[in-house]
Amino acid sequence: MRVAPALLAPAIAVDRHSRTPLYRQLYEAYRNAIVERRFRGGQRVPSTRSLAAELGISRIAVLGAFEQLLAEGYFESRPGSGTFVAASLPDDLLRPRQAPAPLAARRLSPRPIAARAEALLSHEPGPWYRGSRPFHPAEPPIDHFPIEIWSKIVARHARSRESRMLHHAAPGGLPALREAVAEYLGQARAVRCEPEQVFIVGGSQSALDLAGRALVDPGNPVWIEEPSYMGVRRALTLAGARPVPVPVDDEGLDVAAGIARCANARAAFVSPSHQYPLGVTMSASRRLQLLDWAQARGAWVIEDDYDSEYRFRNLPIGSLQGLDRHSRVIYIGTFTKILFPAIRVGYLVVPADLVRVFTEVRRATDLFSPILYQAALADFIREGHFARHIRRIRLVCRQRRTALVEAIGRHLADELRVVGDDAGMYLTAFLLRRTADLEIAARAAQRDLGVPPLSACYAEAPVPGLILGYGGTPAEEIDAAVAELRGAIQAAPLRRPRRTASHRG
């Protein structure tokens, strides 16, 4: 039997001063040579002894490289004959590697991806959402969070020897937290539920996703507010639903307009207590109209109550779910807007007859949420820290809101008109003289400000404006931040005057 001649060592320069170990340098040299087709399958490689002598390195390094190449299938060993380049390498592996194609080209690639996933590429978050910056609308007053108390509670549970902290948990969440949430919602939000109807999830976005998976089939029409929270559109896109924008006015979602556009929608996503981004509260008559429509059509109402704890001029508005007498409402809330974003704990309250459905959908997705923070949060609520924290940060946000409104009056009164400033952690401002809110938001991001453009919240007829969060920005820093925002706004082009028809005599 004829044995193939041994290959020469690949053309490499062994660098003894490199941080990369010698065995790794040799391994990568052979692997690259094989992938780039400079070596062919079945060719014999030098012995470890001769290669070490040729390169002037320790045989131990050569043995390490060969062992890795054998383990990954680039080499194969033939007893009595030596070591060879593997003859069974697939052809596509032996093609030269190419640089990644630009994103636009990758979207046209024949590599199959789900259409609903590809559709998300058109809703990618802008640079104004990156990092914690002044005016980020989702930032609560983290600087006032009782971190010492929270740390002690978390440490207490982390040291616990209870087996429940290490094992699988129920899809609905830790019973102690479900009970605490049900009790809190009944007292503070007039939500009617039992603990078994509460599902603990990873924030309001996870809640939206779970509701979409459980209630909506691909192609189903679903009402969304116009304008609306971008996360709702993303969740519906992933579920394959067809969003139907329904206009919002001073009374909230226009139910009559929704019926005219699509009376047989499967569901309606609404934020009745504090509409995002316009900040309006849905009137009592609209709430009853929405519930009547849902009952008559057999539709669902998903109520996103993301920041109802922040009201400054009156008591928190009661939930829509509390008015529901026919079990058509799925209620969503979150702790990320009250405590801190990284906690990633939210909840759904579902009708009793849907508990089994949501349980099985949850089992098919992420099974359950991490137990440690659930246990800590249950104690945080039961021991009264949560209620005290809400009272404290409500006052803080009122002060910061006042500071922001006053700073806008000083610096930007001729550029912005403020709306929706009596609740929440943000306010919305319409642009008076300019329309390029996307450009302004991008320029503000370059100045380290997180100011989302209002137009991005619209699906049909965008209105230019800015969404300004004040929850995470200390009052003493707001004036300077608004002055910085003024520079970003004034760098954008002015609104073009409308042409009027001329009459010739």
Buried (B, 14 or more C-beta within 10 A) or exposed (E): EEEBEBBEBBEBEBEEEEEEEBBBBBBBBBBBBBBEBBBEBEBBBBBBEBBBEEBEBEBEBBBBBBBBBBEEEBBBEEEEEBBBBBEEBEEEEBEEEEEEEEEEEEEEEEEEEEEBEEBEEEEEEBEBBEEEBBBBBBBBBBEBBBEEBBEEBBEEBEEEEEEEBEEEBBBBBBBBBBBBBBBBBBEBBBBBBEBBBBBBBBBBBBBBBBBBBBBBEEEBBBBBBBBBBBBBBBBBBBBBBBBBBBBBEEBBBBBEBBBEBBEEBBBBBBBBBBBBBBBBBBBEEBBEBBBEBBBEBEBBBBBBBBBBBBBBEEEBBBBBBBBBEEBBBBBBBBBBBBBBBEBBBBBBBBBEEBBEEBBEBBEEEEEBBBBBBBBBBBBBBBEEBBEEBBEBBBEBBBBBBBBBBBBBEEBBEEBBEBBBBBBBBBBBBBBBBBBBBBBBBBBBBEBEBBBBBBBBBBBEEBBBBBBBBBBBBBBEEBBEBBEBBBEBBBEBEEEEEEEEEEEEE
